[in-house]
């Protein structure tokens, strides 16, 4: 089953390599009335494509699948993204600038 979510990238992790498997984790925050902070993963070729193309501050549309597995008596879920597209070119920064002064 495929899902889609829109949000602003909060952070992008380092590329991790495990033998031939590659993974990058990233966090987005939705811009809904009640914002949610969501962690997703990109695997293999998609993880490679994220380098320089998935940036903190970007508003993105992410398509993903939910994956789950059971280990002993525990269940683990992952949100695995298979596509991400920037919605805007401008990156929003939390850094204060002279234009943001309250006076």
N, C-alpha and C positions, 0 to 999 in steps of 0.2 A: 504494500500500500504506500502511495506517495503522498507527502505532505509539503506544504509551502508556508514560509514564515518571512515576515519583513522586520528588520530591526537594524540598529546601529551597532557596528562592530566595536566592542569594548577592548578586546585583546586578542592577539594571535600568538599561539605558542610556537616553539621551535619545531622544526621538522625532526621527527623521531624515526629511526630506522631499526628494524628487527629482521635480520637476515634479508629477505627480499620484500618484506612488508614495510610500507611507509605510512606515517600518520601525522597529521597536524590537528591540534585541538584549537578551537576558537570560541569566543563568547560574544553573543549579541544581546542587546537589550531592546525589547519591543517598545514601540512608541504608542501603545494603547492607553486607555484611560487608567488602567492598572498595569504599569509596565512589568514585564517579566524578564529575568536574566536567564538565558538559555545557553548551555554549552553544547556544541556540536563537534563532529570530527570529519575530516577529509582523509580518504585513504588512497594510497598508491599514486596513480597519475594525477588525480585531483589534488592530492597533497602537494605534489610538485608544482601544479598550476597556481597554487595559492601564493607562492613566493613572489613578492612584489605586487601581486594583484589583489590581495585581501589585506586591507589596511585599517588600523584602528581609526575610528571616527567616521568611516564610510557607512552610508545607508545602503543596505543590500537586501536583495530578495534571495532567499535560500530554499532550494528544493532538497528534501531529505527523506530518508526511510527510518523507521524505528526497527532496531535489531535487539533481540533479547536472547539470553542463554541461561541455562541453569547449571550451577556448580554446587554440588552437595545439596544443602537445603536452601541455598540462596539463589535469587534471580537477579541478573544484571541486565540493564538496558543501556543502549547507546543510540544516539541520534546521529546517523551517518549521512552527511551532505553529499550529494552527487552533482550539484550545480549551485553556483552563486553568481549573481549579477549585480554590479553597482547600480543603484537607482539614480544617484546624482554624482557629479564629478567633484563637487566641493566636499572637503573633509571637515567635519565639525571638530573643533579642538576645545578642550576644557581649559586650556591655558588662558590666563587673563591677558588681555591686551588693553591698550590705552582707550580703545573704543568701548570697552565694557565698564568703564568707571561709572559709579552710581551718582556722580556729581558733575 
